[in-house]
Amino acid sequence: MTKYILKRIAYLFLTLFIIASITFFLMKFLPGTPFSNEEKLSEAQRAIMNQQYGLDKPLIVQYFAYLGNLIQGNLGTSFQFNNQPVTTLIAQQIGPSLQIGTQAMILGSLLGVLLGAVAAIRKNSWIDTVATFFSILGLSIPSFVFAVLLQYFFGYKLQMFPVALWSGFSSSVLPTIALAAFPLANIARFMRTEMVDVLSSDYIELARAKGNSNWQTVAKHALRNSLIPVITIVGPMAVNIMTGSMVVENIFSIPGIGNQFVQSILTNDFPTIMGLTIFYSFLLVVIILVVDILYGIIDPRIRLGNGGKE
């Protein structure tokens, strides 16, 4: 197991290095500089600013300087947001993003498992049809479209929740629901498919023959085994929530890192763009690492190789 975890950690650092390198060069290939749109600056002043931030140095020199700072945990200084360190910007605005992302993942996972399990137990009934309809709907409607609909009906028309801005938990309800729709639908679809297969297995029939009720059989045997494949899609769903939160945060004017990311792109703020990309990537690879470890624990065959030896 130790060798398996160390290998996954090595892949984590390699992935981050590749992402950091690609992001750096993509930013440098963008037309202009962060100071190109500053009409009040003269050419001489722009040259001074480029020199101050090291943008006048050869590209390869900038690249190795960036990697050196990255190894030390320094993501650079924002060009546009009051010259603050990017790590400070992230620390100040991670709270709302983390809250709605976590809430959306928990809500979507719990309701998805419940909906998929009920649909499988009531296979080919009206409950199954309704669950399938909501799954297709959740997969088909983008989160930002769902966010606008929630904002209009529950925020503007019914005035049940704030339409925009951040004032605590009430402001997180609508963004959470908007982001939870996709994981809910995806998990429900996977859960239903897996549980239908599990419920037709021989050991389920054996459990019923021993006198277990239908719900006991589902809770003790079918549910646990059906959850194993669902774990594998948690990582990709977390990515979807993280990337989708950028637009959703912008729609609800939430001061999170997603909104910060959009603003940094509009202003060509290279350090902030690269810093947030690295931060998102780090969260992603850590989530995938945790999922890999959990899956290796649940199913030992995943971490076995070379004739069944770890």
Secondary structure, 3 states (H helix, E strand, C coil): CHHHHHHHHHHHHHHHHHHHHHHHHHHHCCCCCCCCCCCCCCHHHHHHHHHHCCCCCCHHHHHHHHHHHHHCCCCCECCCCCCCEHHHHHHHHHHHHHHHHHHHHHHHHHHHHHHHHHHHHCCCCHHHHHHHHHHHHHHHCCHHHHHHHHHHHHHHHCCCCCCCCCCCHHHHHHHHHHHHHHHHHHHHHHHHHHHHHHHCCHHHHHHHHCCCCHHHHHHHHHHHHHHHHHHCCHHHHHHHHHHHHHHHHHHCCCCCHHHHHHHHHHCCCHHHHHHHHHHHHHHHHHHHHHHHHHHHHHCHHHCCECCCEC
